Amino acid sequence: MRVLIAGGGTGGHVIPALAIGRELRDRHGAEVRYIGTARGIETKLIPEAGFALDLIQVGKLKNVGLLERAKTLTDLPRGILHCLGLLRSFRPAVVVGVGGYASGPAMLAAVLLRIPTVAYEPNAAPGLANRLVGKYVSAACVNFPEAANFFRNAKVTGVPVREAIAAIPDRPSGESLRLLVTAGSNGAKVFNDTLPLIARDLIASIPGLTIVHQTGERALDSTVSAYAKYGLLADEKDEPVTVRPFLTDMPAQLERADLVLARSGSTVAELAAAGRPSLLVPFPQAADDHQTRNAQAMVQAGAAKMLAQRDLTPESLANELRSMLLDPDGLRTMGQRARAASHPGALQAIVQRIVTVAGSR
């Protein structure tokens, strides 16, 4: 069985795509190949994982200027033609679109060649590529029920999450509280600017509170300096604040966290799987405002609270965090509802749909 997986750009697209590819290869003996673009992190992660990667040229259509949009519209037909050639050469039994720049041309080419297709959509509001092909795909795997309406033959499967995160136990009561602040590999400027302003008072009002703050590489020094300015020397072991550019031990960090302050992209699936309550601040420039839709879905499930970035001030953030951290019963209930919103076995469910669709050809 040959499977072509198309898409990428960010970790939210590439990491699930790699998990799907590994499962297809290791459990089903599939030959897996990827299509991406030179501008995404797939150029690094996919070859490192031992998979073949073909690159096409295609860019953004949304939230860009007229010149870049015109260039993308020029590149799009060439990208589809390139994909037609790759598909004729590789002859996959199924093409899987995971969203991102390369997903649209590859999925459109597969539809034109009548190759079975499966769309994967982790967000409550599908991106442009998946919206374009949604009604033409053979099947779709979605994380939020509201996304199913955009696709033909959709099933709620969830998002592939590392086993170490899904295995995190409930947080034991009686331990000192910990706030985890995370926003992907680049961090979030609004968190880096605001947390140092409120951390001292927050810690004073919640005895024993510790904070772990992931900043991104570029903001590390300035954030450490800001905490130090307010008397919290974040680089010393005995201080209540720990600042890191990246968190390479995310399962351990989530296990120790009582509350997570985060964006609401692909992170929401990990928070649900770990059963951790969260205060979500959607990234306002996210494509199609999908982070707001993700956060709203988590709030509706009782798994999180949301604070819009336009409403975030030092005072509003401090008040929200304080009220949540001082309500242990509320945190416990929110964590239980987060776990109830997760989808154990998502990876296997997605891969089984791909295998079934491939076998239908």
Secondary structure as UniProt FT lines:
FT   STRAND          2..8
FT   HELIX           11..28
FT   STRAND          31..36
FT   TURN            38..39
FT   HELIX           42..48
FT   TURN            49..50
FT   STRAND          52..55
FT   HELIX           66..90
FT   STRAND          94..100
FT   TURN            101..102
FT   HELIX           103..112
FT   TURN            113..114
FT   STRAND          117..121
FT   HELIX           128..133
FT   TURN            134..136
FT   STRAND          139..142
FT   HELIX           145..150
FT   STRAND          154..156
FT   HELIX           163..166
FT   TURN            173..174
FT   STRAND          178..182
FT   TURN            185..186
FT   HELIX           189..205
FT   TURN            207..208
FT   STRAND          210..214
FT   TURN            218..219
FT   HELIX           220..229
FT   TURN            230..231
FT   TURN            234..235
FT   TURN            237..238
FT   STRAND          241..244
FT   TURN            248..249
FT   HELIX           250..256
FT   STRAND          259..262
FT   HELIX           267..274
FT   STRAND          278..280
FT   TURN            284..285
FT   HELIX           287..289
FT   HELIX           290..300
FT   TURN            301..302
FT   STRAND          304..306
FT   HELIX           309..311
FT   HELIX           314..325
FT   HELIX           328..340
FT   TURN            344..345
FT   HELIX           346..359
//
